[in-house]
């Protein structure tokens, strides 16, 4: 069993290294096995096809990204859901910048069609559920108004994340960004901070808005 696990990882790592160098993956598992210097028949037992290998790469990326996000949430050292989300966003953008090959695969996969039982499907739904839960916590704690339209916020955030993913990937070639010296990870984190600031301002509990208006008057 351990040997099978080692072979699986060997093939995944070999494929990732090829992509890191800008090379195209081979057309068959046997060709990949030759590059990885492993037994072709044993490799075929790990991955029946290159499509299965692609799913393996995506699963590998999701596992690593989820681990980074978990550490980001813990690293926030706060029970406030808004602070946890800010920390998670920074972890997300930093991981994306540190792992460009895997992140590009994730983004391309998320922008395409994927099966209901795929790693990408489970990942994107878990992220949606996490943000939805944190927004509801913000409502319960009085950070947001209890009547806040959370599904609308989730849709806005979905659009923001999809756009942010492309910004991170195309950072070096996007003419709109050539004059911006910030690293992609910093740009993405700043964008999320601004989004959350606007959400908290626009959907603050009515009592807080009235207090602010009184102070201004």
MIKE-351309 format. One record per residue: x negated, y, z negated of N, C-alpha, C, CB in turn. Coordinates in nm, 3 decimals, padded with zeros to 5 digits. Each point is the difference from the previous one (the first is absolute). Glycine has a CB too. Example, Ala and Ser with C-alpha at 12.3 -4.5 7.8 and 13.67 -1.06 7.14 Angstrom:
n_x:n_y:n_z:ca_x:ca_y:ca_z:c_x:c_y:c_z:cb_x:cb_y:cb_z
-01.319:-00.569:-00.780:00.089:00.119:00.000:-00.090:00.120:00.000:00.189:-00.117:-00.125
-00.154:00.222:00.197:-00.082:00.119:-00.006:00.077:00.109:-00.073:-00.118:-00.063:00.215
//
This chain:
n_x:n_y:n_z:ca_x:ca_y:ca_z:c_x:c_y:c_z:cb_x:cb_y:cb_z
-00.083:-00.122:00.000:00.083:00.122:00.000:-00.086:00.126:00.000:00.180:-00.125:-00.122
-00.287:00.121:00.042:-00.089:00.117:-00.005:-00.066:00.022:00.135:-00.040:-00.041:-00.243
00.002:-00.070:00.312:-00.064:00.012:00.129:00.095:00.064:00.101:-00.143:-00.201:-00.052
00.271:00.162:00.046:00.100:00.057:00.089:00.014:00.149:-00.026:00.121:-00.220:00.009
-00.118:00.257:-00.137:00.009:00.142:-00.035:-00.120:00.078:00.048:00.134:-00.061:-00.196
-00.252:00.005:00.182:-00.121:00.067:00.046:00.001:00.016:00.152:-00.124:-00.094:-00.195
00.174:-00.007:00.266:00.007:00.007:00.145:00.098:00.109:00.044:-00.056:-00.245:00.014
00.169:00.252:-00.082:00.100:00.104:00.029:-00.064:00.138:-00.012:00.186:-00.151:-00.084
-00.253:00.175:-00.029:-00.064:00.129:-00.022:-00.111:00.027:00.101:00.055:-00.020:-00.242
-00.129:-00.083:00.278:-00.109:00.014:00.097:00.054:00.048:00.134:-00.128:-00.181:-00.116
00.239:00.125:00.159:00.059:00.039:00.128:00.058:00.142:-00.007:00.052:-00.240:00.047
00.012:00.273:-00.159:00.054:00.135:-00.017:-00.112:00.103:00.001:00.192:-00.093:-00.133
-00.298:00.067:00.058:-00.112:00.093:-00.008:-00.068:00.015:00.135:-00.033:-00.061:-00.240
00.016:-00.049:00.311:-00.063:00.005:00.132:00.082:00.085:00.096:-00.100:-00.227:-00.039
00.231:00.207:00.039:00.087:00.078:00.086:-00.007:00.149:-00.036:00.152:-00.199:00.026
-00.150:00.230:-00.154:-00.007:00.140:-00.043:-00.133:00.062:00.041:00.151:-00.051:-00.193
-00.260:-00.021:00.180:-00.130:00.054:00.038:-00.008:00.030:00.149:-00.103:-00.128:-00.188
00.165:00.043:00.269:00.006:00.026:00.143:00.075:00.130:00.028:-00.007:-00.246:00.045
00.120:00.264:-00.110:00.079:00.121:00.018:-00.074:00.122:-00.053:00.210:-00.136:-00.017
-00.282:00.120:-00.095:-00.078:00.111:-00.055:-00.104:00.051:00.100:00.035:-00.094:-00.230
-00.087:00.003:00.310:-00.101:00.036:00.100:00.062:00.049:00.131:-00.153:-00.167:-00.103
00.286:00.174:00.105:00.067:00.047:00.120:00.014:-00.105:00.107:-00.085:00.221:-00.053
00.066:-00.347:00.017:00.009:-00.108:00.097:00.142:-00.056:00.004:-00.242:-00.055:-00.039
00.273:-00.013:00.148:00.132:-00.062:00.017:-00.005:-00.141:-00.057:00.047:00.140:00.208
00.059:-00.179:-00.276:00.004:-00.135:-00.054:00.005:-00.102:00.115:00.117:00.083:-00.208
-00.176:-00.199:00.189:00.003:-00.104:00.104:00.142:-00.048:00.026:-00.232:-00.070:-00.065
00.250:00.000:00.175:00.134:-00.042:00.038:00.051:-00.123:-00.070:-00.048:00.099:00.213
-00.042:-00.177:-00.272:00.043:-00.124:-00.066:-00.068:-00.015:-00.136:00.038:-00.106:00.224
00.022:00.022:-00.308:-00.057:-00.030:-00.130:-00.133:-00.073:00.016:00.231:-00.012:-00.100
-00.242:-00.073:00.201:-00.124:-00.073:00.022:-00.116:00.096:00.030:00.132:-00.196:00.086
-00.104:00.301:-00.008:-00.104:00.099:00.030:-00.040:00.074:-00.128:00.089:00.026:00.235
00.009:00.008:-00.316:-00.029:00.068:-00.126:-00.082:-00.092:-00.091:00.212:00.136:00.020
-00.178:-00.264:-00.022:-00.073:-00.096:-00.082:-00.146:-00.008:00.044:00.213:-00.131:-00.036
-00.236:00.139:00.164:-00.137:-00.003:00.051:-00.078:00.122:-00.050:00.078:-00.126:00.205
-00.015:00.241:-00.202:-00.066:00.123:-00.048:-00.025:-00.010:-00.151:00.112:00.134:00.183
-00.016:-00.191:-00.255:-00.013:-00.012:-00.146:-00.090:-00.116:-00.041:00.228:00.099:-00.022
-00.266:-00.181:00.120:-00.085:-00.117:-00.024:00.066:-00.098:-00.097:-00.204:00.142:00.042
00.331:-00.172:-00.012:00.074:-00.099:-00.078:00.059:-00.103:00.095:00.052:00.171:-00.182
-00.003:-00.280:00.127:00.056:-00.107:00.081:00.129:00.045:00.069:-00.103:-00.170:-00.155
00.110:00.161:00.287:00.118:00.049:00.074:00.129:-00.072:-00.039:-00.152:00.055:00.188
00.146:-00.185:-00.207:00.121:-00.074:-00.035:00.050:00.038:-00.139:-00.075:-00.189:00.146
-00.019:00.208:-00.238:00.039:00.044:-00.135:00.059:00.141:00.005:-00.181:-00.145:-00.101
00.124:00.230:00.185:00.052:00.136:00.014:00.143:-00.001:00.054:-00.233:00.084:00.039
00.259:-00.179:00.053:00.132:-00.010:00.058:00.104:-00.041:-00.104:-00.104:-00.058:00.220
00.060:-00.013:-00.323:00.092:-00.037:-00.108:00.035:00.122:-00.086:-00.098:-00.233:-00.001
00.005:00.327:-00.006:00.026:00.123:-00.078:00.094:00.093:00.077:-00.226:-00.020:-00.109
00.198:00.039:00.237:00.078:00.089:00.084:00.034:-00.072:00.129:-00.110:00.205:-00.101
00.237:-00.232:00.121:00.042:-00.073:00.119:-00.019:00.082:00.127:00.164:-00.125:-00.140
-00.163:00.259:00.125:-00.012:00.087:00.116:-00.061:00.133:-00.042:00.198:-00.110:00.109
-00.232:00.194:-00.011:-00.052:00.132:-00.030:00.109:00.088:-00.061:-00.166:-00.022:00.187
00.292:-00.008:-00.156:00.111:00.073:-00.062:00.002:-00.027:-00.150:00.133:-00.012:00.214
-00.161:-00.112:-00.252:-00.006:-00.034:-00.142:-00.117:00.072:-00.066:00.105:-00.224:00.046
-00.215:00.237:00.026:-00.116:00.073:-00.053:00.036:00.147:-00.022:-00.157:-00.160:00.118
00.228:00.218:-00.023:00.043:00.140:-00.014:00.083:00.018:-00.127:-00.002:00.028:00.251
00.092:-00.121:-00.275:00.082:00.007:-00.121:-00.087:-00.015:-00.124:00.196:-00.095:00.125
-00.300:00.009:-00.114:-00.093:-00.016:-00.111:-00.076:00.127:-00.030:-00.021:-00.238:00.060
-00.019:00.309:00.045:-00.070:00.129:-00.019:00.092:00.102:-00.066:-00.142:-00.048:00.201
00.266:00.052:-00.158:00.095:00.093:-00.060:00.027:-00.035:-00.146:00.104:00.034:00.226
-00.091:-00.162:-00.254:00.021:-00.042:-00.138:-00.120:00.038:-00.086:00.144:-00.191:00.079
-00.264:00.173:-00.025:-00.123:00.037:-00.069:00.001:00.150:-00.032:-00.126:-00.186:00.117
00.166:00.266:-00.020:00.005:00.145:-00.018:00.103:00.038:-00.106:-00.070:00.031:00.238
00.187:-00.094:-00.234:00.106:00.030:-00.096:-00.044:-00.033:-00.142:00.171:-00.043:00.178
-00.238:-00.071:-00.195:-00.046:-00.040:-00.133:-00.099:00.102:-00.055:00.034:-00.242:00.061
-00.129:00.282:00.021:-00.101:00.097:-00.045:00.062:00.136:-00.029:-00.172:-00.122:00.135
00.264:00.166:-00.049:00.064:00.129:-00.022:00.087:-00.003:-00.125:-00.003:00.042:00.248
00.078:-00.148:-00.266:00.083:-00.012:-00.120:-00.084:00.004:-00.127:00.165:-00.133:00.130
-00.281:00.070:-00.127:-00.089:00.001:-00.116:-00.048:00.142:-00.028:-00.072:-00.235:00.051
00.041:00.309:00.056:-00.043:00.139:-00.017:00.113:00.086:-00.056:-00.162:-00.029:00.189
00.283:00.007:-00.141:00.115:00.077:-00.048:00.030:-00.030:-00.146:00.094:00.001:00.232
-00.106:-00.128:-00.268:00.023:-00.038:-00.141:-00.100:00.071:-00.090:00.089:-00.225:00.072
-00.216:00.226:-00.030:-00.102:00.067:-00.079:00.026:00.151:-00.006:-00.165:-00.178:00.065
00.218:00.232:00.044:00.032:00.142:00.002:00.109:00.035:-00.098:-00.069:00.008:00.236
00.171:-00.092:-00.244:00.109:00.023:-00.095:-00.050:-00.007:-00.143:00.164:-00.095:00.165
-00.246:-00.007:-00.192:-00.055:-00.015:-00.134:-00.094:00.116:-00.032:00.019:-00.250:00.019
-00.095:00.291:00.083:-00.098:00.107:-00.021:00.062:00.136:-00.023:-00.152:-00.128:00.140
00.282:00.141:-00.116:00.063:00.130:-00.024:00.002:00.034:-00.149:00.141:-00.034:00.204
-00.151:-00.070:-00.289:-00.001:00.018:-00.146:00.118:00.086:-00.046:-00.249:-00.021:00.001
00.363:00.003:00.064:00.118:00.079:-00.034:00.124:-00.087:00.018:-00.115:00.216:00.069
00.215:-00.191:-00.153:00.128:-00.068:00.015:00.096:00.080:00.087:-00.035:-00.106:-00.224
-00.004:00.225:00.261:00.085:00.083:00.085:00.000:-00.057:00.142:-00.049:00.205:-00.141
00.165:-00.234:00.195:00.006:-00.059:00.133:-00.058:00.089:00.110:00.200:-00.122:-00.076
-00.186:00.255:00.061:-00.056:00.088:00.102:-00.152:-00.005:00.000:00.200:00.148:-00.021
-00.262:-00.156:-00.096:-00.144:-00.011:-00.007:-00.048:-00.135:00.053:00.000:00.155:-00.197
00.077:-00.259:00.170:-00.035:-00.133:00.053:00.006:00.000:00.152:00.089:-00.107:-00.209
00.011:00.174:00.266:00.012:00.005:00.145:-00.114:00.079:00.062:00.247:-00.019:-00.022
-00.289:00.126:-00.041:-00.112:00.078:00.052:-00.128:-00.084:00.000:00.108:00.213:-00.083
-00.128:-00.287:-00.024:-00.119:-00.085:-00.008:00.006:-00.112:00.103:-00.019:00.052:-00.244
00.138:-00.108:00.263:00.018:-00.105:00.100:-00.030:00.054:00.140:00.173:-00.111:-00.145
-00.127:00.231:00.174:-00.024:00.060:00.133:-00.149:00.021:00.025:00.223:00.112:-00.012
-00.294:-00.069:-00.091:-00.145:00.018:00.016:-00.068:-00.134:00.025:00.008:00.202:-00.149
00.033:-00.305:00.075:-00.058:-00.133:00.019:00.028:-00.051:00.141:00.028:-00.047:-00.244
00.092:00.072:00.293:00.039:-00.043:00.135:-00.089:00.066:00.105:00.237:-00.031:-00.079
-00.251:00.162:00.071:-00.077:00.071:00.102:-00.150:-00.030:-00.010:00.173:00.180:-00.003
-00.222:-00.199:-00.118:-00.141:-00.034:-00.017:-00.029:-00.139:00.056:-00.011:00.147:-00.203
00.101:-00.243:00.176:-00.019:-00.135:00.054:00.004:00.003:00.152:00.104:-00.100:-00.207
-00.011:00.177:00.261:00.012:00.010:00.146:-00.129:00.054:00.062:00.247:00.036:-00.024
-00.305:00.064:-00.039:-00.123:00.060:00.052:-00.119:-00.094:-00.016:00.090:00.227:-00.054
-00.092:-00.306:-00.052:-00.111:-00.092:-00.026:00.011:-00.129:00.081:-00.017:00.095:-00.229
00.136:-00.124:00.280:00.023:-00.125:00.074:00.069:00.030:00.134:00.017:-00.130:-00.219
-00.085:00.202:00.307:00.065:00.046:00.123:00.050:-00.111:00.091:-00.145:00.197:-00.014
00.070:-00.307:00.023:00.042:-00.109:00.088:00.129:-00.064:-00.048:-00.239:-00.042:00.058
00.242:00.006:-00.185:00.119:-00.063:-00.055:00.118:00.096:-00.002:-00.145:-00.147:-00.138
00.118:00.275:00.110:00.109:00.097:-00.004:00.059:00.023:00.138:-00.106:00.110:-00.198
00.020:-00.110:00.300:00.050:00.015:00.137:00.090:-00.118:00.036:-00.209:00.129:00.064
00.168:-00.249:-00.103:00.083:-00.118:00.026:00.134:00.011:-00.071:-00.207:-00.139:00.026
00.204:00.184:-00.152:00.125:00.018:-00.075:00.092:00.101:00.067:-00.123:-00.056:-00.211
00.067:00.169:00.249:00.081:00.105:00.061:00.059:-00.044:00.132:-00.141:00.171:-00.113
00.060:-00.235:00.194:00.050:-00.051:00.128:00.111:-00.103:-00.023:-00.225:00.041:00.106
00.206:-00.125:-00.206:00.101:-00.100:-00.031:00.128:00.062:-00.051:-00.180:-00.160:-00.050
00.169:00.260:-00.037:00.117:00.065:-00.057:00.078:00.081:00.104:-00.119:00.009:-00.218
00.050:00.036:00.323:00.066:00.075:00.106:00.058:-00.090:00.108:-00.156:00.188:-00.046
00.135:-00.318:00.029:00.053:-00.094:00.097:00.117:-00.079:-00.058:-00.225:-00.016:00.104
00.251:-00.098:-00.046:00.107:-00.088:-00.047:-00.062:-00.116:-00.076:00.151:00.065:00.194
-00.102:-00.092:-00.314:-00.056:-00.111:-00.076:00.112:-00.084:-00.060:-00.206:00.136:-00.050
00.173:-00.262:00.027:00.100:-00.096:-00.048:00.042:00.030:-00.143:-00.097:-00.171:00.153
00.219:00.130:-00.187:00.054:00.025:-00.133:-00.080:-00.068:-00.110:00.223:00.022:00.103
-00.291:-00.132:-00.071:-00.075:-00.074:-00.101:-00.150:00.031:00.006:00.172:-00.180:00.011
-00.210:00.285:00.060:-00.142:00.033:00.016:-00.053:00.079:-00.118:00.032:00.001:00.246
-00.165:00.005:-00.257:-00.065:00.077:-00.106:00.035:00.148:00.013:-00.187:-00.167:-00.008
00.196:00.216:00.131:00.033:00.142:00.021:00.141:00.031:-00.047:-00.157:00.006:00.194
00.249:-00.097:-00.167:00.139:00.022:-00.043:00.009:00.007:-00.151:00.082:-00.119:00.204
-00.147:00.025:-00.270:00.003:-00.001:-00.147:-00.069:00.124:-00.056:00.001:-00.251:00.001
-00.111:00.292:00.062:-00.074:00.116:-00.048:00.082:00.128:00.012:-00.214:-00.113:00.065
00.271:00.137:00.052:00.071:00.126:00.020:00.124:00.009:-00.087:-00.086:00.007:00.234
00.155:-00.121:-00.257:00.116:00.003:-00.089:-00.041:00.019:-00.146:00.121:-00.148:00.161
-00.234:00.089:-00.200:-00.046:00.018:-00.138:-00.038:00.145:-00.025:-00.082:-00.238:-00.005
00.022:00.304:00.105:-00.035:00.141:-00.015:00.125:00.086:-00.008:-00.214:-00.040:00.125
00.312:00.010:-00.040:00.126:00.075:-00.005:00.066:-00.015:-00.136:00.030:-00.032:00.246
-00.026:-00.090:-00.296:00.064:-00.026:-00.129:-00.075:00.069:-00.114:00.083:-00.220:00.087
-00.216:00.224:-00.078:-00.080:00.065:-00.103:00.031:00.149:-00.005:-00.181:-00.171:00.030
00.178:00.237:00.085:00.028:00.143:00.002:00.143:00.029:-00.043:-00.169:00.028:00.182
00.262:-00.111:-00.139:00.139:00.019:-00.040:00.014:-00.010:-00.152:00.077:-00.092:00.221
-00.144:-00.007:-00.279:00.006:-00.018:-00.145:-00.061:00.119:-00.072:-00.012:-00.248:00.032
-00.099:00.300:00.018:-00.066:00.112:-00.066:00.082:00.129:00.012:-00.222:-00.107:00.048
00.289:00.127:00.066:00.086:00.117:00.013:00.118:-00.009:-00.096:-00.068:00.023:00.241
00.123:-00.141:-00.258:00.110:-00.017:-00.096:-00.050:00.024:-00.143:00.112:-00.166:00.155
-00.234:00.122:-00.185:-00.057:00.028:-00.132:-00.015:00.150:-00.021:-00.122:-00.220:00.007
00.084:00.291:00.099:-00.013:00.145:-00.011:00.135:00.064:-00.028:-00.197:-00.006:00.156
00.303:-00.050:-00.099:00.134:00.050:-00.029:00.039:-00.029:-00.145:00.064:-00.035:00.242
-00.093:-00.085:-00.287:00.034:-00.039:-00.137:-00.074:00.083:-00.104:00.044:-00.231:00.082
-00.167:00.271:-00.049:-00.082:00.077:-00.094:00.025:00.150:00.008:-00.172:-00.178:00.018
00.259:00.220:00.074:00.028:00.142:00.011:-00.102:00.076:00.082:00.110:-00.016:-00.216
-00.196:-00.054:00.286:-00.095:00.067:00.090:00.072:00.042:00.127:-00.192:-00.135:-00.094
00.285:00.049:00.139:00.087:00.032:00.112:00.145:00.002:-00.049:-00.162:-00.104:00.165
00.245:00.176:-00.093:00.141:00.004:-00.033:00.060:-00.139:00.017:00.015:00.243:00.070
00.072:-00.287:-00.162:00.060:-00.133:00.011:00.078:-00.022:00.129:00.014:-00.002:-00.246
00.032:00.110:00.308:00.078:-00.012:00.123:-00.088:00.005:00.125:00.191:00.105:-00.119
-00.321:-00.109:00.102:-00.091:00.003:00.115:00.030:-00.115:00.096:-00.176:00.109:-00.144
00.177:-00.078:00.271:00.024:-00.101:00.104:-00.129:-00.078:00.023:00.180:00.145:00.111
-00.200:-00.249:-00.190:-00.124:-00.078:00.007:-00.019:-00.067:00.136:00.019:-00.038:-00.245
00.085:-00.023:00.306:-00.019:-00.059:00.133:-00.052:00.101:00.103:00.182:-00.160:-00.054
-00.138:00.285:00.042:-00.048:00.104:00.091:-00.149:00.026:-00.023:00.229:00.104:00.005
-00.271:-00.101:-00.131:-00.141:00.019:-00.031:-00.084:-00.116:00.055:00.063:00.130:-00.207
-00.010:-00.251:00.195:-00.071:-00.118:00.049:-00.018:00.010:00.151:00.093:-00.139:-00.188
00.009:00.183:00.260:-00.010:00.015:00.144:-00.104:00.106:00.037:00.240:-00.069:00.023
-00.239:00.181:-00.094:-00.098:00.105:00.025:-00.141:-00.052:-00.026:00.169:00.175:-00.064
-00.186:-00.249:-00.045:-00.130:-00.054:-00.034:-00.045:-00.102:00.104:00.047:00.040:-00.243
00.046:-00.120:00.292:-00.032:-00.099:00.103:-00.058:00.068:00.124:00.184:-00.149:-00.086
-00.120:00.258:00.128:-00.050:00.076:00.115:-00.137:00.060:-00.030:00.237:00.051:00.068
-00.253:00.000:-00.190:-00.127:00.061:-00.039:-00.113:-00.102:00.000:00.126:00.165:-00.138
-00.101:-00.284:00.084:-00.103:-00.104:-00.006:-00.039:-00.045:00.140:00.087:-00.075:-00.222
00.011:00.056:00.309:-00.030:-00.043:00.136:-00.086:00.104:00.072:00.216:-00.128:00.007
-00.180:00.255:-00.024:-00.080:00.106:00.061:-00.138:00.010:-00.062:00.208:00.124:00.050
-00.213:-00.138:-00.184:-00.129:00.005:-00.069:-00.093:-00.112:00.042:00.113:00.108:-00.190
-00.056:-00.226:00.215:-00.083:-00.112:00.046:-00.071:00.034:00.131:00.158:-00.159:-00.113
-00.084:00.221:00.204:-00.059:00.036:00.129:-00.107:00.107:-00.017:00.216:-00.058:00.113
-00.192:00.153:-00.203:-00.099:00.105:-00.026:-00.131:-00.062:-00.048:00.185:00.162:-00.056
-00.175:-00.258:-00.036:-00.120:-00.064:-00.053:-00.075:-00.074:00.110:00.112:-00.023:-00.224
-00.038:-00.049:00.309:-00.063:-00.079:00.106:-00.064:00.090:00.106:00.166:-00.182:-00.041
-00.097:00.289:00.078:-00.046:00.083:00.111:-00.072:00.127:-00.048:00.189:-00.089:00.135
-00.228:00.089:-00.262:-00.064:00.118:-00.060:-00.113:00.054:00.086:00.061:-00.087:-00.224
-00.147:00.001:00.275:-00.120:00.045:00.071:00.028:00.049:00.141:-00.128:-00.161:-00.136
00.242:00.124:00.194:00.026:00.035:00.140:00.117:00.093:00.020:-00.094:-00.217:00.059
00.168:00.248:-00.165:00.118:00.085:00.011:-00.044:00.147:00.010:00.139:-00.168:-00.131
-00.111:00.236:00.244:-00.045:00.139:00.015:00.062:00.096:-00.102:-00.029:-00.047:00.240
00.146:00.011:-00.294:00.062:00.085:-00.101:-00.084:00.003:-00.128:00.225:-00.052:00.096
-00.306:-00.050:-00.118:-00.071:-00.014:-00.127:-00.149:00.029:00.009:00.169:-00.167:-00.062
-00.214:00.204:00.180:-00.144:00.015:00.019:-00.060:00.113:-00.083:00.030:-00.089:00.228
00.050:00.187:-00.262:-00.051:00.111:-00.079:00.016:-00.022:-00.151:00.055:00.150:00.191
00.009:-00.259:-00.227:00.022:-00.032:-00.141:-00.114:-00.089:-00.049:00.252:00.020:00.026
-00.328:00.028:-00.121:-00.118:-00.072:-00.045:00.029:-00.102:-00.110:-00.132:00.200:00.060
00.255:-00.205:-00.107:00.033:-00.095:-00.106:-00.004:-00.143:00.051:00.142:00.174:-00.109
-00.179:-00.265:00.021:00.004:-00.141:00.035:00.145:-00.044:00.015:-00.218:-00.043:-00.121
00.240:-00.061:00.201:00.137:-00.047:00.025:00.071:-00.038:-00.129:-00.073:-00.081:00.223
00.000:00.017:-00.316:00.061:-00.041:-00.126:00.050:00.121:-00.079:-00.149:-00.201:-00.004
00.070:00.308:00.004:00.039:00.121:-00.073:00.121:00.066:00.067:-00.239:00.034:-00.075
00.237:-00.031:00.208:00.112:00.059:00.072:00.130:-00.072:-00.031:-00.157:00.070:00.181
00.153:-00.203:-00.176:00.120:-00.080:-00.025:00.051:00.019:-00.142:-00.080:-00.167:00.168
-00.011:00.170:-00.265:00.039:00.018:-00.140:00.061:00.139:-00.021:-00.182:-00.160:-00.072
00.123:00.261:00.135:00.052:00.137:-00.012:00.141:00.010:00.060:-00.235:00.089:00.009
00.256:-00.157:00.103:00.131:00.003:00.064:00.105:-00.062:-00.092:-00.108:-00.013:00.227
00.073:-00.099:-00.289:00.096:-00.064:-00.090:00.025:00.086:-00.122:-00.076:-00.224:00.078
-00.028:00.287:-00.132:00.018:00.089:-00.115:00.097:00.112:00.034:-00.233:-00.053:-00.080
00.216:00.113:00.198:00.090:00.108:00.042:00.143:-00.052:00.015:-00.191:00.114:00.116
00.205:-00.232:-00.059:00.134:-00.060:00.016:00.066:-00.018:-00.136:-00.074:-00.118:00.209
00.000:00.061:-00.304:00.059:-00.026:-00.132:00.028:00.131:-00.073:-00.122:-00.219:-00.010
00.034:00.318:00.026:00.024:00.132:-00.062:00.131:00.060:00.054:-00.250:00.037:-00.026
00.270:-00.047:00.156:00.121:00.055:00.061:00.124:-00.077:-00.046:-00.134:00.072:00.200
00.123:-00.202:-00.211:00.112:-00.081:-00.048:00.037:00.038:-00.142:-00.072:-00.188:00.149
-00.029:00.201:-00.235:00.026:00.032:-00.140:00.056:00.141:-00.016:-00.184:-00.155:-00.065
00.145:00.245:00.155:00.052:00.136:-00.006:00.142:00.007:00.053:-00.232:00.087:00.025
00.256:-00.151:00.089:00.132:00.007:00.064:00.105:-00.080:-00.075:-00.114:00.031:00.217
00.073:-00.134:-00.289:00.096:-00.087:-00.067:-00.017:00.001:-00.152:00.002:-00.143:00.204
-00.050:00.253:-00.255:-00.013:00.013:-00.145:00.139:-00.001:-00.063:-00.217:00.130:00.025
00.228:-00.178:-00.149:00.130:00.004:-00.069:00.055:00.142:-00.003:-00.069:-00.196:-00.140
00.197:00.210:00.148:00.064:00.131:00.007:-00.039:00.090:-00.117:00.190:-00.106:00.122
-00.206:00.048:-00.239:-00.038:00.080:-00.118:-00.134:00.066:00.019:00.131:-00.153:-00.144
-00.224:00.081:00.207:-00.133:00.057:00.023:00.007:00.112:00.104:-00.105:-00.220:-00.059
00.189:00.200:00.162:00.013:00.103:00.102:00.060:00.127:-00.059:00.026:-00.178:00.175
00.075:00.162:-00.259:00.063:00.116:-00.061:-00.097:00.073:-00.091:00.220:-00.114:00.012
-00.305:00.037:-00.084:-00.099:00.063:-00.089:-00.100:00.080:00.081:00.028:-00.186:-00.166
-00.067:00.132:00.280:-00.096:00.068:00.087:00.060:00.128:00.056:-00.105:-00.219:00.058
00.232:00.209:-00.013:00.067:00.117:00.056:00.014:00.108:-00.107:00.124:-00.147:00.164
-00.095:00.107:-00.288:00.013:00.097:-00.109:-00.132:00.071:-00.026:00.181:-00.140:-00.102
-00.289:00.063:00.103:-00.132:00.058:-00.023:-00.037:00.100:00.110:-00.070:-00.213:-00.119
00.102:00.177:00.243:-00.033:00.086:00.113:00.080:00.128:-00.002:-00.057:-00.202:00.133
00.179:00.193:-00.185:00.084:00.121:-00.007:-00.037:00.087:-00.119:00.185:-00.126:00.111
//
